[in-house]
Amino acid sequence: MKLLWLLGLVSAVLANPDMQRFDGEKVFRLTPTSEQALWYTKGLADFAKLDLWRPDSIDQVAVGSTVDFRVGAEDVAKVQDLLEESGIEYEVLIENLQAMVEQQLDNKERSPTSHSYIKYNDMNTINDWIVSTVSRNSNLMSLTQIGTSYEGRPIYVIKIGKKASSSKPAIFMDCGIHAREWISPAFCQWFVKEAVSTYGSDSIFTNVLDAMDIFVVPVINVDGYSYTWSNNRMWRKTRSRIPGSSCRGVDPNRNWDAGWCTVGASTNPCSETYCGPQIESEKEVKAVADFVRLHKKNIKAYLTMHSYSQMCLFPYSYTYDLVPNHNELYSLAKGAISTLASLYGTRYTYGPGATTIYLAAGGSDDWAYDLGIKYSFTFELRDTGRYGFLLPESQIKPTCEETMLAIKYIANYVVNNLY
C-alpha cells in the first residue's frame, strides 16, 4: 500500500511539470523584543523579500509579536548569518519546505481522483463532490451557482436545511478565501457531511436545520486554490491580472468594504496583502458579497474559516473600536473555544481581530458585521506554526471534529436567540 501511495505521489508530481518546488527553503520564527530588534526584522524583510506566514505583512509586526516567514533557498544562509549577528532569538520551524509539502499528503490510501473527507481534494474533485452530494440529499440540500471566477470556474453555495414554504433565518459559512489554507476547504466539506448525516439523530443539528438554513461556500478563491495544486502550493491571492503590473492577484480578504485599504493592507499589486484596485474588484468577492446582500434580512451569523493560528476572532479588525455587542461576542467565542478544547485539548485564543492578532482592513467578517450580521466570526484553524499552511492530512479528522463542536455551539446559540 505504501508503494502504491509513493507511486501515486510521483505520478502527481510528473503530471504537473510547472509545479514550483521549495527545495532548501526554510520557515523561521522570531519574536522582536525591542524597537531595535523590530527595526532589524523589518530590514531583513526588505533584504530577503520574505514570504510572511504570520502576520500577513511586515507592517503588522510589533514588539513582542511572533513572526513566521519563509525564506528562499538562495537567501537561507545569509538570513541565518544576519540573525546570528543580530542576537535575535529565532527557531527554524520547517527545515526543508519541499519535504514538508510532500509529507502533507500522508493519507496512505489516497487516490488522486476519488473524494475523501480525510484527505485534501483538488478543485475538480470538490466540484464533483458538491454536485453529487447535493443530488443524493435533495430532501435537505440545494445548490446555487452564484457566479464565476476570474478564470471562469463556478462558485457554488450549498443550502442545507429542512424544506419550508417561506424563507428561513440562516447562517452563512465560507471556506478557502486564501488559496494555500487547505484545511479550510477540508473543513467545509466535513461540515456539510456532518450536518446532513446527523440530521435527525443529533439534537442540535436537527433543531438548527429545522429552524434555519445554512449556506456554505466550500471554496471562495477557486482560481487560487486550483493554482496551489497545479503551480505553487504557497499561493495566497486570487489570480486576476492587474493593469500595469506583471504581478497577479488580489488578497480576497482585503477586498471588502470594511475600512478598505486603510490598515494592514497594501496598494502594491505584488504584495500578498494587496487590497485591489477598488472595493470588490475580485469577481469571487463580488459574487459572495452580492449573495449575502441579497439574503441579509435572513442571515443571522457569518462564519469564515481560515488557517493557521488557532484563534476565534470577531469584529473589529480594521479598528480598535469595540462593537456594540462586544461582551456577547466575547462570551460566545469563549464558550465555543471551551467546547472545542473539550475533545483533544487544543488551545485557542479569542477576541477582537485588531487586538487578538493584528489590524487588518477589508476583511469579510468586519464587512458582514457592518452589514448587520451581528454574529460574525473568523476561525483560524490548526496549527500554531509547526506545520503552518501544510497541516498533514492525518490532522484533518481531529481538526474538523473539534471545530464542529465550536460551530455547533455558535449555531445552537444563534437558533435559540432568533427572536
Buried (B, 14 or more C-beta within 10 A) or exposed (E): EEEEBEEBBEEBEEEEEEBEBBEBBBBBBBBBEEEEBBEBBBEBBEEBEBBBBBBBBBBBBEEEBBBBBBBBBEBBEEBBEBBEEBEBEBEEBBEBBBEBBBBBBEBBEBEBEEBBBBBBBBBEBBBBBBEEBBEEBEEBBBBEEBBBBBBEBBBBBBBBBBEEEEEBBBBBBBBBBBBBBBBBBBBBBBBBBBBBEBBEEBEBBBBBBBBBBBBBBBBBBBBBBBBBBBEBBBBBBBBBEBEEEEEBBBBBBBBBBBBBBBBBBBEEBEBBBBBBBEBBBBBBBBBBBEBBEEBBEBBBBBBBBBBBBBBBBBBBBBBEEBBEBBEBBBEBBBBBBBBBBEBEEBEBBBBBBBEBBBBBBBBBBBBBBBBEBBBBBBBBBBBBBBBBBBBBBBBBBEBBBBBBBBBBBBBBBBBEEEE
